[in-house]
Amino acid sequence: QAPAAVQVSARRWQRLGVWRSSWRNAQLRRAWRQGVPIDQLAGRY
């Protein structure tokens, strides 16, 4: 796999809260494991 940079936002975590942010990240990880293309996941993030 090619290396990729990920940008994160502390403001997003503050706005959404820890639980919603964690749930959202878990959904993204699940989709990645199921083979959803990275460009689609990036759009969701």
N, C-alpha and C positions, 0 to 999 in steps of 0.2 A: 504494500500500500504506500502511496505517496504521502509524505508528511503534509500536514495542513495546519493552518493557524485558526484558532477559535477566539473570537472576541466575546468577552463576558461583560455584563453590566450590573454593577452593584445597585444602581437605581432600579433596575427591573426587579431584582430580588426584594428590594424594599417595597416597591409598588405592589408586587404580587404576593409577597409574604413567603416565608420559608416553606410552608406546606404545599402551597400551589406551585411554587417553583420546583420543588422536589418532585411532585407528581408529574409535572410537565416534562422534566428531564427523564423521568422513568419511562414515560410514554415514548419519548424520542429514542431512548436506548432500545426499547422493545421493537420499535419500528425498524431501527437499524439492524437488529439481530434477525428480523424477518426479511431482510433484503431490500428495504425501501432505498432507492437511490439517494446518494449523499446530497445531490443538489435539491431534491425535494425536502430532505430533512433540514437543510440550511435555510430554506424558505420558511419553514415552520418555526425555526429558532429565532 
